[in-house]
Amino acid sequence: MRDPNLWEYPDEFHPERFMVSPSKEKDDEREQLALNYLPFGSGRRGCPGAHLGNIFVGVAIGTMVQCFDWRINGDKISMEETGEMSLSMAHPLQCTHVARINPLASFESGDP
């Protein structure tokens, strides 16, 4: 991020250098800025734990789907939206997990 060939005054803090106008004439500038600002996003400087994080998320979701039934808190789901820049649910979905199996069932019967 301090390459003088890519940035004017590379050792000074100028956050406006990452702001791009949404106009269509600036497509080339937008693409160039996207390529310039990759401090730890890809290549040999990519995050070393990104793949591990993806694996853990998959395992966690798989475990929640496999081991639990999910009950909705309330009568019905409200799909009402709120927000301006990014939409979110006005009434977030709330669920309660119910175990499908008793994890201690094998120990209660006396079998090792």
SEMAR-646433 format. One line per field, with one value per atom (N, C-alpha, C): x, y, z; residue number from 0; atom name; residue in three letters. Coordinates in Angstrom, 3 decimals. Example, Ala and Ser with C-alpha at 12.3 -4.5 7.8 and 13.67 -1.06 7.14 Angstrom:
BEGIN
px	[13.190|12.300|13.200|12.850|13.670|12.900]
py	[-5.690|-4.500|-3.300|-2.250|-1.060|0.030]
pz	[7.800|7.800|7.800|7.080|7.140|7.870]
pos	[0|0|0|1|1|1]
site	[N|CA|C|N|CA|C]
code	[ala|ala|ala|ser|ser|ser]
END
This chain:
BEGIN
px	[0.810|0.000|0.858|2.147|3.030|3.857|3.341|4.043|3.838|4.901|4.745|4.325|4.473|4.011|2.491|1.842|0.390|-0.320|0.330|-0.338|0.437|-0.302|0.279|0.438|1.581|1.860|1.515|2.214|1.846|2.008|2.845|3.070|2.141|1.213|0.274|-1.122|-1.900|-3.255|-4.213|-4.776|-5.761|-6.884|-7.902|-8.961|-9.774|-9.764|-10.535|-9.984|-8.778|-8.223|-8.974|-9.714|-10.466|-11.909|-12.310|-13.672|-13.734|-14.741|-14.894|-16.264|-16.328|-17.605|-18.420|-19.743|-20.561|-20.854|-20.288|-20.588|-19.997|-20.613|-20.186|-18.868|-18.515|-17.246|-16.053|-16.275|-15.180|-14.978|-15.481|-15.324|-13.863|-13.020|-11.600|-10.951|-11.316|-10.752|-11.205|-12.468|-13.005|-12.263|-12.043|-11.328|-9.889|-9.229|-7.852|-7.762|-8.690|-8.673|-8.953|-9.822|-10.119|-8.878|-8.070|-6.848|-5.746|-5.713|-4.666|-4.865|-6.109|-6.375|-6.666|-5.628|-5.726|-4.636|-4.708|-3.616|-3.471|-4.578|-4.502|-5.638|-6.030|-7.196|-6.947|-5.823|-5.590|-4.096|-3.781|-2.381|-1.620|-0.349|0.482|0.252|-0.408|-0.726|-2.172|-2.816|-4.194|-4.296|-5.463|-5.689|-5.399|-4.487|-4.151|-5.263|-6.194|-7.258|-8.580|-8.623|-9.902|-10.513|-9.743|-10.272|-10.685|-9.892|-10.226|-11.530|-11.705|-12.937|-14.140|-14.004|-15.095|-15.441|-14.435|-14.669|-15.430|-15.008|-15.671|-17.117|-17.373|-18.753|-19.607|-19.084|-19.823|-20.110|-19.121|-19.310|-20.343|-20.274|-21.217|-22.642|-22.846|-24.194|-24.681|-23.820|-24.194|-24.595|-23.863|-24.183|-25.530|-25.779|-27.055|-28.230|-28.030|-29.118|-29.314|-28.229|-28.312|-28.828|-28.420|-28.697|-29.915|-30.454|-31.543|-32.715|-33.917|-35.103|-35.249|-35.797|-35.913|-37.382|-37.783|-39.150|-39.144|-40.117|-40.229|-40.913|-40.342|-40.968|-42.034|-43.267|-44.365|-45.250|-46.289|-47.274|-46.821|-46.250|-45.849|-44.628|-44.056|-42.871|-43.310|-42.802|-43.084|-41.944|-42.260|-41.243|-41.110|-41.586|-41.487|-40.015|-39.652|-38.252|-38.053|-36.833|-36.469|-35.046|-34.680|-33.328|-33.326|-32.245|-32.120|-31.048|-29.819|-28.719|-28.737|-28.949|-29.056|-30.342|-31.059|-32.340|-32.132|-32.925|-32.941|-34.385|-34.629|-35.995|-36.379|-37.594|-38.082|-38.273|-38.690|-38.876|-38.013|-36.779|-35.858|-36.440|-36.101|-36.552|-35.887|-36.692|-36.163|-36.634|-35.695|-36.003|-35.467|-36.048|-35.586|-35.156|-34.006|-33.533|-34.060|-34.391|-34.874|-34.020|-33.343|-32.453|-33.246|-32.733|-33.388|-33.115|-31.935|-31.553|-31.038|-31.090|-30.519|-29.055|-28.124|-26.700|-26.210|-26.924|-26.506|-27.221|-27.994|-28.795|-27.929|-26.770|-25.938|-25.328|-25.102|-24.535|-25.586|-26.846|-27.905|-28.217|-28.023|-28.351|-27.274|-26.121|-25.060|-24.075|-24.300|-23.346|-22.196|-20.960|-19.814|-19.739]
py	[-1.188|0.000|1.259|1.098|2.270|2.372|1.818|1.858|3.230|4.017|5.344|5.295|4.149|4.023|3.928|3.505|3.358|4.490|5.086|6.073|7.381|8.478|9.781|9.944|10.357|10.489|9.190|8.121|6.818|6.708|7.554|7.449|8.341|9.023|9.887|9.275|9.565|9.046|9.922|9.338|10.023|9.033|8.913|7.933|8.227|9.462|9.803|9.129|8.621|7.935|6.655|6.097|4.878|5.149|6.402|6.750|6.896|6.285|6.315|6.865|7.718|8.264|7.164|7.125|6.072|6.301|7.360|7.649|6.596|6.427|5.397|5.735|7.030|7.406|6.951|6.637|6.289|4.782|3.976|2.524|2.101|2.737|2.392|2.712|3.862|4.258|3.300|2.887|1.962|0.628|0.120|-1.151|-1.038|0.087|0.279|0.349|1.077|1.163|-0.191|-0.975|-2.298|-3.175|-3.049|-3.852|-3.311|-1.999|-1.416|-1.721|-1.780|-1.959|-3.415|-4.216|-5.617|-5.902|-5.303|-5.491|-6.927|-7.582|-8.958|-9.768|-9.467|-10.094|-11.271|-11.321|-12.422|-12.597|-13.602|-13.844|-14.382|-14.153|-14.712|-14.012|-12.868|-12.175|-12.403|-13.394|-13.706|-14.238|-14.163|-14.618|-16.109|-16.512|-17.941|-18.772|-18.133|-18.883|-18.862|-18.299|-18.179|-19.545|-20.477|-21.805|-22.549|-22.412|-23.044|-22.470|-21.160|-20.527|-21.047|-21.202|-21.751|-23.179|-23.967|-25.348|-25.358|-24.518|-24.478|-24.007|-23.035|-22.575|-23.697|-24.415|-25.543|-26.633|-26.947|-27.968|-27.502|-26.246|-25.729|-25.752|-25.312|-25.317|-26.750|-27.640|-29.039|-29.686|-29.379|-29.931|-29.407|-28.114|-27.546|-28.141|-28.400|-28.992|-30.460|-31.176|-32.603|-32.908|-32.141|-32.496|-31.805|-30.799|-30.047|-29.877|-29.806|-29.317|-27.871|-27.045|-25.625|-25.230|-24.557|-24.079|-22.559|-21.989|-20.537|-20.001|-18.979|-18.320|-17.361|-17.610|-16.771|-17.550|-16.873|-17.524|-17.612|-16.518|-16.517|-15.629|-15.709|-14.931|-13.643|-12.512|-11.220|-10.903|-10.709|-10.405|-8.898|-8.100|-6.654|-6.241|-5.272|-4.860|-3.469|-3.184|-1.865|-1.559|-0.307|0.088|0.840|1.551|2.343|1.780|1.741|1.270|-0.247|-0.931|-2.384|-2.782|-3.692|-4.106|-5.176|-5.095|-6.127|-6.328|-7.385|-7.683|-6.735|-6.173|-5.299|-6.081|-7.326|-8.216|-9.451|-9.465|-10.574|-11.933|-12.913|-14.281|-14.822|-15.362|-15.961|-17.403|-18.297|-19.729|-20.331|-21.445|-22.226|-23.586|-24.048|-25.362|-26.444|-27.566|-28.728|-29.903|-30.529|-31.644|-32.799|-33.381|-34.543|-35.811|-35.886|-37.083|-36.653|-37.561|-37.298|-37.704|-36.757|-37.107|-38.022|-38.085|-38.934|-40.270|-40.585|-41.808|-43.056|-43.099|-44.298|-44.485|-43.387|-43.507|-43.900|-43.550|-43.873|-45.376|-46.028|-47.450|-48.322|-47.715|-48.486|-49.073|-48.901|-49.391|-48.414|-48.910|-48.017|-47.376]
pz	[0.000|0.000|0.000|-0.102|-0.095|-1.368|-2.426|-3.709|-4.352|-4.504|-5.104|-6.574|-7.227|-8.615|-8.690|-7.606|-7.587|-6.864|-5.859|-5.017|-4.979|-5.006|-4.783|-3.285|-2.799|-1.369|-0.625|-0.902|-0.333|1.183|1.800|3.237|4.059|3.406|4.113|4.082|5.114|5.228|4.421|3.360|2.519|2.208|3.062|2.815|1.562|1.095|-0.107|-1.359|-1.303|-2.483|-2.807|-1.839|-2.081|-2.485|-2.502|-2.887|-4.406|-4.994|-6.442|-6.763|-7.741|-8.183|-8.852|-8.629|-9.244|-10.724|-11.320|-12.726|-13.648|-14.812|-15.751|-16.427|-16.473|-17.107|-16.278|-15.022|-14.121|-13.993|-14.925|-14.828|-14.780|-15.602|-15.607|-14.265|-13.698|-12.414|-11.316|-11.366|-10.367|-10.433|-11.635|-11.783|-11.298|-11.612|-11.178|-9.659|-9.019|-7.561|-6.922|-7.518|-6.972|-6.994|-8.026|-8.115|-7.212|-6.998|-6.165|-4.692|-4.242|-2.821|-2.495|-2.442|-2.036|-1.004|0.181|1.127|1.618|1.942|2.414|1.818|0.598|0.027|-0.888|-1.560|-2.483|-2.715|-3.481|-3.789|-2.598|-2.577|-1.505|-0.175|-0.197|1.050|1.478|0.880|1.235|2.656|3.212|4.584|4.691|5.569|5.679|6.308|7.015|7.673|6.943|5.739|5.023|4.731|4.245|3.931|5.208|6.241|7.516|8.074|7.952|8.393|7.630|6.314|5.505|5.923|6.237|6.676|7.997|8.949|10.252|10.141|9.288|9.109|8.536|7.553|6.983|7.994|8.829|9.861|10.891|11.290|12.290|11.756|10.530|9.947|9.761|9.286|9.119|10.425|11.488|12.804|13.299|13.099|13.546|12.778|11.489|10.689|11.055|11.279|11.555|12.961|13.937|15.330|15.941|15.279|15.895|14.950|15.534|14.841|15.270|14.406|14.707|14.752|15.813|15.995|15.942|15.234|15.119|16.370|16.964|18.115|17.591|17.906|17.428|16.479|15.999|15.130|13.686|13.166|11.764|11.571|10.394|10.058|9.381|9.862|9.239|8.279|7.013|6.008|5.776|6.713|6.617|6.643|5.807|5.693|6.268|6.674|7.159|6.704|6.742|6.355|5.049|4.817|3.601|2.671|3.156|2.313|2.172|3.263|3.207|3.916|3.325|3.883|4.943|5.970|6.994|7.424|8.130|8.566|9.706|9.621|10.683|11.967|11.852|13.003|12.755|13.268|12.976|13.370|12.583|12.821|14.080|14.974|16.192|16.264|16.478|16.519|17.809|18.166|19.310|18.795|19.251|18.820|19.763|19.176|19.927|19.485|20.450|20.121|19.530|18.448|17.827|18.597|19.163|19.922|21.286|22.232|23.537|23.481|23.591|23.459|24.579|25.680|26.803|26.812|25.767|25.743|25.865|25.242|25.298|26.672|27.427|28.765|29.793|29.544|30.491|30.488|29.367|29.293|29.923|30.250|30.894|29.903|28.600|27.590|27.491|27.384|27.261|25.892]
pos	[0|0|0|1|1|1|2|2|2|3|3|3|4|4|4|5|5|5|6|6|6|7|7|7|8|8|8|9|9|9|10|10|10|11|11|11|12|12|12|13|13|13|14|14|14|15|15|15|16|16|16|17|17|17|18|18|18|19|19|19|20|20|20|21|21|21|22|22|22|23|23|23|24|24|24|25|25|25|26|26|26|27|27|27|28|28|28|29|29|29|30|30|30|31|31|31|32|32|32|33|33|33|34|34|34|35|35|35|36|36|36|37|37|37|38|38|38|39|39|39|40|40|40|41|41|41|42|42|42|43|43|43|44|44|44|45|45|45|46|46|46|47|47|47|48|48|48|49|49|49|50|50|50|51|51|51|52|52|52|53|53|53|54|54|54|55|55|55|56|56|56|57|57|57|58|58|58|59|59|59|60|60|60|61|61|61|62|62|62|63|63|63|64|64|64|65|65|65|66|66|66|67|67|67|68|68|68|69|69|69|70|70|70|71|71|71|72|72|72|73|73|73|74|74|74|75|75|75|76|76|76|77|77|77|78|78|78|79|79|79|80|80|80|81|81|81|82|82|82|83|83|83|84|84|84|85|85|85|86|86|86|87|87|87|88|88|88|89|89|89|90|90|90|91|91|91|92|92|92|93|93|93|94|94|94|95|95|95|96|96|96|97|97|97|98|98|98|99|99|99|100|100|100|101|101|101|102|102|102|103|103|103|104|104|104|105|105|105|106|106|106|107|107|107|108|108|108|109|109|109|110|110|110|111|111|111]
site	[N|CA|C|N|CA|C|N|CA|C|N|CA|C|N|CA|C|N|CA|C|N|CA|C|N|CA|C|N|CA|C|N|CA|C|N|CA|C|N|CA|C|N|CA|C|N|CA|C|N|CA|C|N|CA|C|N|CA|C|N|CA|C|N|CA|C|N|CA|C|N|CA|C|N|CA|C|N|CA|C|N|CA|C|N|CA|C|N|CA|C|N|CA|C|N|CA|C|N|CA|C|N|CA|C|N|CA|C|N|CA|C|N|CA|C|N|CA|C|N|CA|C|N|CA|C|N|CA|C|N|CA|C|N|CA|C|N|CA|C|N|CA|C|N|CA|C|N|CA|C|N|CA|C|N|CA|C|N|CA|C|N|CA|C|N|CA|C|N|CA|C|N|CA|C|N|CA|C|N|CA|C|N|CA|C|N|CA|C|N|CA|C|N|CA|C|N|CA|C|N|CA|C|N|CA|C|N|CA|C|N|CA|C|N|CA|C|N|CA|C|N|CA|C|N|CA|C|N|CA|C|N|CA|C|N|CA|C|N|CA|C|N|CA|C|N|CA|C|N|CA|C|N|CA|C|N|CA|C|N|CA|C|N|CA|C|N|CA|C|N|CA|C|N|CA|C|N|CA|C|N|CA|C|N|CA|C|N|CA|C|N|CA|C|N|CA|C|N|CA|C|N|CA|C|N|CA|C|N|CA|C|N|CA|C|N|CA|C|N|CA|C|N|CA|C|N|CA|C|N|CA|C|N|CA|C|N|CA|C|N|CA|C|N|CA|C|N|CA|C|N|CA|C|N|CA|C|N|CA|C|N|CA|C|N|CA|C|N|CA|C|N|CA|C|N|CA|C|N|CA|C|N|CA|C|N|CA|C|N|CA|C]
code	[met|met|met|arg|arg|arg|asp|asp|asp|pro|pro|pro|asn|asn|asn|leu|leu|leu|trp|trp|trp|glu|glu|glu|tyr|tyr|tyr|pro|pro|pro|asp|asp|asp|glu|glu|glu|phe|phe|phe|his|his|his|pro|pro|pro|glu|glu|glu|arg|arg|arg|phe|phe|phe|met|met|met|val|val|val|ser|ser|ser|pro|pro|pro|ser|ser|ser|lys|lys|lys|glu|glu|glu|lys|lys|lys|asp|asp|asp|asp|asp|asp|glu|glu|glu|arg|arg|arg|glu|glu|glu|gln|gln|gln|leu|leu|leu|ala|ala|ala|leu|leu|leu|asn|asn|asn|tyr|tyr|tyr|leu|leu|leu|pro|pro|pro|phe|phe|phe|gly|gly|gly|ser|ser|ser|gly|gly|gly|arg|arg|arg|arg|arg|arg|gly|gly|gly|cys|cys|cys|pro|pro|pro|gly|gly|gly|ala|ala|ala|his|his|his|leu|leu|leu|gly|gly|gly|asn|asn|asn|ile|ile|ile|phe|phe|phe|val|val|val|gly|gly|gly|val|val|val|ala|ala|ala|ile|ile|ile|gly|gly|gly|thr|thr|thr|met|met|met|val|val|val|gln|gln|gln|cys|cys|cys|phe|phe|phe|asp|asp|asp|trp|trp|trp|arg|arg|arg|ile|ile|ile|asn|asn|asn|gly|gly|gly|asp|asp|asp|lys|lys|lys|ile|ile|ile|ser|ser|ser|met|met|met|glu|glu|glu|glu|glu|glu|thr|thr|thr|gly|gly|gly|glu|glu|glu|met|met|met|ser|ser|ser|leu|leu|leu|ser|ser|ser|met|met|met|ala|ala|ala|his|his|his|pro|pro|pro|leu|leu|leu|gln|gln|gln|cys|cys|cys|thr|thr|thr|his|his|his|val|val|val|ala|ala|ala|arg|arg|arg|ile|ile|ile|asn|asn|asn|pro|pro|pro|leu|leu|leu|ala|ala|ala|ser|ser|ser|phe|phe|phe|glu|glu|glu|ser|ser|ser|gly|gly|gly|asp|asp|asp|pro|pro|pro]
END
